[in-house]
Amino acid sequence: MAKQEQRIIRRTEWGARHGNGFGVRPVGDLKVYVHHSVTVAPDLVAPFDDDYAAVRQLEAIGQSRFGRGISYQFPVTPAGLVFEGVGVDRIGAAITNYNTPTANIVLVGNYDTAKPPRPMLEAVDWLLHHGVARGWWRKPVVAGGHRDAPGASTACPGRHAYALLDDLNAGKYHSGGPVFVDNPVKPPSSPSVPGKLDVDGRWGSATTRKAQQVLGTPVDGIVSSQSRSWAADNPGLTTGWEWVSPASAVGSRLILKHQEVLRGRGRYKGDMDGLVGPKYIRALQVDLGVPGVDGELWNPSAAVRALQQRLNGGKI
């Protein structure tokens, strides 16, 4: 199976069905705590269906207990897959009376009876550094395990996981470079991919579904977790765009895959983050050969028309 750079698997990808926490909160100085789920741990091999199912199980548990979906910001599975739980800028239900200032990572499995495997710990280390880069918290360290939180009375995250937190904070699991994991993306399965797009210069759900089909990412017609700071400048992006606060925008698998394609063609020089922005749009405009490379997609947009024509030809 192909390897890809580590990323966060979006709520839309793993099939979140319930609410996204209890409201918005500020980020920037969050304290990170580690938990374990005490549920059955998925194995470490592809195709990772059990990883996705394990996260949906955590959501069902959180929904039954608190009524607002999954309780944690970031579930991490033994294979090193990192999932988006409740949004990082939203309040979860991981620690009694201490959720607004905290970001909570849950290790999927029981780590009182088993040791967390190295891919899981490397993924947590990657997430800690990623969070600093995104401005979610200040340092790539954990404040402790659940048991260390104020007022907590619990053995969570289990004795084996807890024993490794000092090593985690000391950088023992830090690669010093890009982290690669087995590709967890499932093949597209939606029957709703359009045959031919209307070439209208408006990038809506139909264009997204066609692009997802061509690039081989999950087909749902949604470009997930994009910074709303770019929405007003790009009126040619219409239906199916998930605009969120800049602090919680963590990107779309579709855009990330397209960034990889554009980088391979020498067009894109920005971060591989799955986020639409001027650098990505300029690279798209250059790649499509349209005049007026300005980093914005108007309504209608010549670049989107050219993209739709390419997609109708089975290319991007």
Order of alpha helices (4+ residues) and beta strands (2+ residues): beta-beta-alpha-beta-alpha-beta-beta-beta-alpha-beta-alpha-alpha-beta-alpha-beta-beta-alpha-alpha-alpha
